[in-house]
């Protein structure tokens, strides 16, 4: 009787405040969590985790040395992937960040290209931006990746010491210039001779990730792998 009453209350609140799919905005059915089954079946997955020279890797080829790279989804404006990233970055959907990290991390855990990772690091936010937003979406992703891949993660090793202006309307070279000397490793002993999985939400020109990789390599890590949720 008690369980039935609790279910009635849950059903009543679901009518008032229905759970919606982060990707398409449609109502979620019982058993669906965050992303509906239809979207899970039809999102634009890259399936690039088995291919060394994939779209994501080529963004960095000739610019900075990385071991491998993978993005979970292809990004296009005004599609469901943009909706996911908007919820993650601007609407406080922390649960979604961990969920997406786990989903991609489960793929990577089965890839021979990603079986040497020691620790997961997120691309950091500047403290001012972190205070303004309240969370770092990349840290949520890192937690999800680490959980799925059964390795540790840390968001205190790599820091952003300089607040940069927006990258949105800058050219590729201007973005690169804008990211010089922005990051720093403050616990170098934690990454010395370690294999790092560096994670972020989306890749456009790759300038931010490139600057992070350069900082990590100068700080003595063995190698850097890159994983993002989307690639533009």
Secondary structure, DSSP 8 states (H G I E B T S, - for coil): -HHHHHHHHHHHHHHHS--B-TTT--B--TT--SS-HHHHHHS-B---TT-SS-HHHHHHTTTS--SEEEEEEE--TTSHHHHHHHHHHHS--HHHHHHHHHHHHHHHTT-GGGTT--EEEE----HHHHHHHSS-HHHHHHHHHHHHHT-EEESSSEEE-S-----TT--HHHHHHHTTT-EEES-GGGTTT-EEEEEEEEESS-HHHHHHHHHHHHTT-SEEEEEEEEE-
